[in-house]
């Protein structure tokens, strides 16, 4: 079982400046699993180096994949896996090419926590999501057991990646992610909420338990205590034809 499945996010960070930072990983399988197989057009908002696009293209070659990133260095890499990839400050104006079309799926994988006003950004882009389309969101859980332990030790230290990434402006938990992020988008209805979980098995995981058994224990822990054992919160929302009254 890899680190991402245990609730961590493997990130290779290459940095010259914050705007040119490259987030490269193996993609987010939890996010990809929530993307409908029959969806045609997908916009990956905060696409990084295109790792999710790589997984989606391998699984569903028919998909039309697009991306937005704040880093031109990331865009140069991601464009190899997409029909179009644009460089933009999500807190600013969106590229005309992005708002000129509708999408079947919007992906926000570990990007909303980097924004000054994630509610506003989500609202604007959901306007380009077709009715019946889905929005898949992943954010880190600041109440994950490992981070709680750091807080108990009196440590609040920013890092180059992870929950305490030094570019994070917002922090979420399993309970707060959906109510906060969807506050301005009543047309979105949550149809699935889960976590990528990891139970602290330590030496049991390394020496005694098979990956299958450890994975089952992780899944049980994430289901029973998602806010404690969930390293990331995953939301799948559907856009209703009309906002509920």
C-alpha positions as a Python dict, from the first residue, in 0.01 Angstrom:
ca = {
    (1, 'X'): (0, 0, 0),
    (2, 'X'): (148, 333, -106),
    (3, 'X'): (160, 648, 100),
    (4, 'X'): (-130, 814, -82),
    (5, 'X'): (-358, 521, 3),
    (6, 'X'): (-250, 560, 368),
    (7, 'X'): (-373, 920, 374),
    (8, 'X'): (-61, 1098, 259),
    (9, 'X'): (1, 1283, -66),
    (10, 'X'): (338, 1221, -228),
    (11, 'X'): (456, 1547, -385),
    (12, 'X'): (779, 1622, -562),
    (13, 'X'): (830, 1996, -517),
    (14, 'X'): (1066, 2182, -745),
    (15, 'X'): (1070, 2550, -658),
    (16, 'X'): (1224, 2866, -794),
    (17, 'X'): (939, 3090, -683),
    (18, 'X'): (592, 3019, -552),
    (19, 'X'): (432, 3092, -888),
    (20, 'X'): (672, 2852, -1060),
    (21, 'X'): (649, 2573, -803),
    (22, 'X'): (586, 2235, -962),
    (23, 'X'): (365, 1988, -781),
    (24, 'X'): (433, 1649, -935),
    (25, 'X'): (301, 1319, -803),
    (26, 'X'): (142, 997, -921),
    (27, 'X'): (-202, 1150, -934),
    (28, 'X'): (-484, 1112, -687),
    (29, 'X'): (-657, 773, -731),
    (30, 'X'): (-931, 871, -486),
    (31, 'X'): (-1026, 1168, -703),
    (32, 'X'): (-1004, 972, -1027),
    (33, 'X'): (-1236, 701, -891),
    (34, 'X'): (-1503, 967, -833),
    (35, 'X'): (-1492, 1091, -1194),
    (36, 'X'): (-1775, 935, -1395),
    (37, 'X'): (-1654, 694, -1661),
    (38, 'X'): (-1901, 820, -1921),
    (39, 'X'): (-1819, 1189, -1867),
    (40, 'X'): (-1676, 1351, -2178),
    (41, 'X'): (-1520, 1690, -2093),
    (42, 'X'): (-1321, 1737, -1772),
    (43, 'X'): (-1166, 2056, -1635),
    (44, 'X'): (-894, 1996, -1375),
    (45, 'X'): (-869, 2317, -1175),
    (46, 'X'): (-523, 2343, -1021),
    (47, 'X'): (-402, 2058, -1238),
    (48, 'X'): (-39, 2066, -1128),
    (49, 'X'): (185, 1875, -1368),
    (50, 'X'): (-113, 1685, -1513),
    (51, 'X'): (-86, 1372, -1301),
    (52, 'X'): (-462, 1325, -1262),
    (53, 'X'): (-501, 1378, -1636),
    (54, 'X'): (-248, 1102, -1696),
    (55, 'X'): (-453, 860, -1486),
    (56, 'X'): (-780, 965, -1648),
    (57, 'X'): (-646, 939, -2002),
    (58, 'X'): (-513, 589, -1930),
    (59, 'X'): (-851, 482, -1786),
    (60, 'X'): (-1082, 667, -2028),
    (61, 'X'): (-901, 759, -2352),
    (62, 'X'): (-1215, 924, -2492),
    (63, 'X'): (-1220, 1203, -2236),
    (64, 'X'): (-1147, 1562, -2339),
    (65, 'X'): (-917, 1690, -2065),
    (66, 'X'): (-842, 2053, -1983),
    (67, 'X'): (-653, 2216, -1699),
    (68, 'X'): (-574, 2543, -1520),
    (69, 'X'): (-265, 2610, -1312),
    (70, 'X'): (-92, 2914, -1169),
    (71, 'X'): (250, 2788, -1280),
    (72, 'X'): (374, 2815, -1639),
    (73, 'X'): (629, 2545, -1558),
    (74, 'X'): (348, 2309, -1454),
    (75, 'X'): (140, 2402, -1759),
    (76, 'X'): (424, 2309, -1994),
    (77, 'X'): (426, 1959, -1847),
    (78, 'X'): (50, 1917, -1804),
    (79, 'X'): (-26, 2026, -2162),
    (80, 'X'): (130, 1702, -2285),
    (81, 'X'): (-165, 1514, -2135),
    (82, 'X'): (-447, 1757, -2216),
    (83, 'X'): (-626, 1925, -2503),
    (84, 'X'): (-568, 2261, -2338),
    (85, 'X'): (-396, 2393, -2029),
    (86, 'X'): (-408, 2757, -1924),
    (87, 'X'): (-205, 2962, -1678),
    (88, 'X'): (-417, 3180, -1453),
    (89, 'X'): (-447, 3319, -1103),
    (90, 'X'): (-769, 3153, -988),
    (91, 'X'): (-839, 3440, -750),
    (92, 'X'): (-830, 3672, -1052),
    (93, 'X'): (-992, 3659, -1395),
    (94, 'X'): (-1047, 3326, -1566),
    (95, 'X'): (-910, 3274, -1919),
    (96, 'X'): (-1166, 3340, -2192),
    (97, 'X'): (-1106, 2990, -2331),
    (98, 'X'): (-1214, 2837, -1999),
    (99, 'X'): (-1544, 3024, -1971),
    (100, 'X'): (-1628, 2972, -2338),
    (101, 'X'): (-1739, 2614, -2287),
    (102, 'X'): (-1923, 2384, -2048),
    (103, 'X'): (-1784, 2075, -1876),
    (104, 'X'): (-1919, 1743, -1755),
    (105, 'X'): (-1679, 1728, -1461),
    (106, 'X'): (-1487, 1983, -1257),
    (107, 'X'): (-1192, 1859, -1048),
    (108, 'X'): (-1053, 2057, -755),
    (109, 'X'): (-782, 1831, -617),
    (110, 'X'): (-586, 2001, -339),
    (111, 'X'): (-620, 2349, -482),
    (112, 'X'): (-901, 2523, -291),
    (113, 'X'): (-693, 2544, 26),
    (114, 'X'): (-443, 2762, -166),
    (115, 'X'): (-699, 3029, -260),
    (116, 'X'): (-794, 3354, -91),
    (117, 'X'): (-1164, 3307, -168),
    (118, 'X'): (-1233, 2941, -256),
    (119, 'X'): (-1611, 2988, -232),
    (120, 'X'): (-1605, 3256, -503),
    (121, 'X'): (-1377, 3055, -730),
    (122, 'X'): (-1595, 2747, -692),
    (123, 'X'): (-1909, 2949, -766),
    (124, 'X'): (-1765, 3099, -1086),
    (125, 'X'): (-1647, 2767, -1224),
    (126, 'X'): (-1962, 2579, -1129),
    (127, 'X'): (-2132, 2823, -1363),
    (128, 'X'): (-1947, 2643, -1646),
    (129, 'X'): (-2061, 2298, -1526),
    (130, 'X'): (-2354, 2155, -1720),
    (131, 'X'): (-2670, 2060, -1525),
    (132, 'X'): (-2628, 1702, -1409),
    (133, 'X'): (-2250, 1737, -1421),
    (134, 'X'): (-2034, 1656, -1123),
    (135, 'X'): (-1777, 1838, -916),
    (136, 'X'): (-1504, 1639, -740),
    (137, 'X'): (-1321, 1810, -455),
    (138, 'X'): (-1024, 1696, -246),
    (139, 'X'): (-882, 1896, 43),
    (140, 'X'): (-643, 1799, 324),
    (141, 'X'): (-791, 1728, 666),
    (142, 'X'): (-623, 1945, 928),
    (143, 'X'): (-767, 1720, 1202),
    (144, 'X'): (-586, 1409, 1075),
    (145, 'X'): (-431, 1216, 1366),
    (146, 'X'): (-74, 1292, 1265),
    (147, 'X'): (-143, 1666, 1251),
    (148, 'X'): (-330, 1654, 1583),
    (149, 'X'): (-20, 1502, 1739),
    (150, 'X'): (192, 1787, 1606),
    (151, 'X'): (-51, 2039, 1753),
    (152, 'X'): (-44, 1861, 2090),
    (153, 'X'): (335, 1892, 2085),
    (154, 'X'): (294, 2265, 2030),
    (155, 'X'): (415, 2255, 1669),
    (156, 'X'): (253, 2476, 1406),
    (157, 'X'): (523, 2480, 1141),
    (158, 'X'): (477, 2545, 771),
    (159, 'X'): (639, 2303, 526),
    (160, 'X'): (699, 2273, 153),
    (161, 'X'): (403, 2035, 110),
    (162, 'X'): (139, 1843, 302),
    (163, 'X'): (-131, 1975, 536),
    (164, 'X'): (97, 2258, 651),
    (165, 'X'): (207, 2358, 300),
    (166, 'X'): (336, 2714, 322),
    (167, 'X'): (100, 2826, 44),
    (168, 'X'): (-217, 2705, 222),
    (169, 'X'): (-452, 2988, 314),
    (170, 'X'): (-749, 2777, 428),
    (171, 'X'): (-778, 2471, 651),
    (172, 'X'): (-1060, 2215, 652),
    (173, 'X'): (-1183, 1912, 842),
    (174, 'X'): (-1424, 1633, 749),
    (175, 'X'): (-1709, 1824, 915),
    (176, 'X'): (-1633, 2172, 784),
    (177, 'X'): (-1521, 2114, 423),
    (178, 'X'): (-1862, 2075, 257),
    (179, 'X'): (-2059, 2338, 455),
    (180, 'X'): (-1792, 2601, 403),
    (181, 'X'): (-1692, 2536, 44),
    (182, 'X'): (-2046, 2494, -90),
    (183, 'X'): (-2195, 2792, 95),
    (184, 'X'): (-2228, 2996, -228),
    (185, 'X'): (-2322, 2709, -460),
    (186, 'X'): (-2663, 2577, -346),
    (187, 'X'): (-2705, 2412, -685),
    (188, 'X'): (-2439, 2159, -584),
    (189, 'X'): (-2566, 1859, -388),
    (190, 'X'): (-2317, 1630, -213),
    (191, 'X'): (-2378, 1272, -324),
    (192, 'X'): (-2066, 1119, -174),
    (193, 'X'): (-1827, 1218, 104),
    (194, 'X'): (-1536, 1004, 211),
    (195, 'X'): (-1175, 1020, 323),
    (196, 'X'): (-845, 870, 220),
    (197, 'X'): (-767, 704, 550),
    (198, 'X'): (-469, 578, 746),
    (199, 'X'): (-480, 412, 1087),
    (200, 'X'): (-151, 434, 1286),
    (201, 'X'): (-48, 68, 1274),
    (202, 'X'): (326, 141, 1280),
    (203, 'X'): (530, -179, 1310),
    (204, 'X'): (220, -393, 1248),
    (205, 'X'): (193, -242, 902),
    (206, 'X'): (563, -276, 825),
    (207, 'X'): (631, -622, 964),
    (208, 'X'): (323, -825, 1049),
    (209, 'X'): (15, -732, 847),
    (210, 'X'): (-34, -796, 478),
    (211, 'X'): (-114, -489, 264),
    (212, 'X'): (-468, -623, 217),
    (213, 'X'): (-535, -653, 590),
    (214, 'X'): (-377, -314, 666),
    (215, 'X'): (-590, -162, 391),
    (216, 'X'): (-904, -310, 542),
    (217, 'X'): (-816, -163, 882),
    (218, 'X'): (-750, 175, 721),
    (219, 'X'): (-1090, 160, 549),
    (220, 'X'): (-1269, 67, 872),
    (221, 'X'): (-1098, 348, 1062),
    (222, 'X'): (-1186, 600, 791),
    (223, 'X'): (-1549, 492, 788),
    (224, 'X'): (-1595, 498, 1166),
    (225, 'X'): (-1378, 800, 1251),
    (226, 'X'): (-1324, 996, 927),
    (227, 'X'): (-1214, 1316, 1097),
    (228, 'X'): (-941, 1133, 1291),
    (229, 'X'): (-804, 889, 1036),
    (230, 'X'): (-878, 1075, 712),
    (231, 'X'): (-575, 1240, 558),
    (232, 'X'): (-783, 1405, 286),
    (233, 'X'): (-1153, 1478, 247),
    (234, 'X'): (-1315, 1378, -83),
    (235, 'X'): (-1646, 1525, -201),
    (236, 'X'): (-1848, 1435, -508),
    (237, 'X'): (-2128, 1680, -587),
    (238, 'X'): (-2386, 1691, -865),
    (239, 'X'): (-2516, 2014, -1017),
    (240, 'X'): (-2893, 2026, -997),
    (241, 'X'): (-3090, 2182, -1279),
    (242, 'X'): (-3234, 2439, -1040),
    (243, 'X'): (-3105, 2560, -706),
    (244, 'X'): (-3312, 2427, -414),
    (245, 'X'): (-3539, 2683, -250),
}
